[in-house]
Amino acid sequence: MSCSHLAETPLDAKPVPAERECVDCVAAGHRNWVHLRLCLECGHVGCCDSSPGRHASAHYAEVKHPVVRSIEPNERWRWCFVDEEVA
């Protein structure tokens, strides 16, 4: 792994929230997300880029927290927006 962000951010850096929902979609009155991502710096839950809102990417663009993880059942991976690398 060449990405220092992934190397420094463990998969369990933030707990998975009990309510698995995109907070930005819910705030806008939508529930049409595809997959959910958890920001491992602040715990923000946003929808993936296959979702209409693309809120995980929007969160990165706004606050520059580099690493998210999937919180989908049976998925245990992280993504770094900076280096575009998965672990």
C-alpha positions as CSV (number, residue, x, y, z in Angstrom):
1,M,0.0,0.0,0.0
2,S,1.5,3.3,-1.1
3,C,-1.2,5.5,0.4
4,S,-0.2,7.0,3.8
5,H,-3.8,8.0,4.6
6,L,-4.9,4.4,4.4
7,A,-1.9,3.2,6.3
8,E,-2.6,5.7,9.1
9,T,-6.4,5.1,9.3
10,P,-7.6,1.7,10.6
11,L,-10.9,0.2,9.4
12,D,-12.4,0.6,12.8
13,A,-11.3,4.2,13.3
14,K,-15.0,5.2,13.8
15,P,-17.9,3.0,14.9
16,V,-20.5,2.1,12.4
17,P,-23.7,4.0,13.4
18,A,-26.8,1.9,14.4
19,E,-28.9,4.0,11.9
20,R,-27.4,3.2,8.5
21,E,-28.6,6.1,6.4
22,C,-27.1,9.0,4.4
23,V,-27.6,12.0,6.6
24,D,-27.6,14.4,3.7
25,C,-30.2,12.5,1.8
26,V,-32.4,12.2,4.9
27,A,-32.1,15.9,5.5
28,A,-33.2,16.6,1.9
29,G,-36.2,14.2,2.3
30,H,-34.7,11.4,0.1
31,R,-34.0,7.8,0.8
32,N,-32.7,6.7,-2.6
33,W,-29.1,6.0,-1.9
34,V,-27.4,2.9,-3.3
35,H,-24.5,2.2,-0.9
36,L,-23.2,4.0,2.3
37,R,-19.8,5.2,3.2
38,L,-18.5,6.2,6.6
39,C,-15.9,9.0,7.0
40,L,-13.2,7.6,9.2
41,E,-12.1,11.0,10.4
42,C,-15.4,12.5,11.7
43,G,-18.0,9.7,11.3
44,H,-20.2,11.4,8.6
45,V,-22.3,8.9,6.7
46,G,-22.8,9.7,3.0
47,C,-24.0,7.9,-0.1
48,C,-21.7,6.5,-2.7
49,D,-21.0,7.9,-6.2
50,S,-23.6,5.5,-7.7
51,S,-26.3,7.3,-5.6
52,P,-28.0,10.4,-7.0
53,G,-26.6,12.6,-4.1
54,R,-23.0,11.4,-4.2
55,H,-22.8,12.7,-0.6
56,A,-19.6,10.9,0.5
57,S,-17.7,12.5,-2.3
58,A,-19.3,15.9,-1.6
59,H,-18.3,15.5,2.1
60,Y,-14.7,15.0,1.0
61,A,-14.8,17.9,-1.4
62,E,-16.1,20.2,1.4
63,V,-13.9,19.1,4.4
64,K,-11.0,17.1,2.8
65,H,-11.3,14.1,5.1
66,P,-9.5,11.6,2.9
67,V,-10.6,8.1,4.0
68,V,-14.0,6.5,4.0
69,R,-15.1,2.9,4.5
70,S,-18.0,0.9,3.2
71,I,-20.6,0.2,5.9
72,E,-22.5,-2.3,3.6
73,P,-23.0,-5.8,5.1
74,N,-20.1,-8.1,4.4
75,E,-17.9,-5.3,3.0
76,R,-14.6,-4.5,4.8
77,W,-12.7,-2.0,2.7
78,R,-11.5,1.6,2.8
79,W,-11.1,4.2,0.0
80,C,-8.7,7.2,-0.1
81,F,-10.1,10.1,-2.1
82,V,-6.6,11.8,-2.2
83,D,-4.7,8.9,-3.7
84,E,-7.7,7.1,-5.2
85,E,-6.6,3.8,-3.6
86,V,-8.5,1.1,-1.9
87,A,-7.4,-1.2,1.0
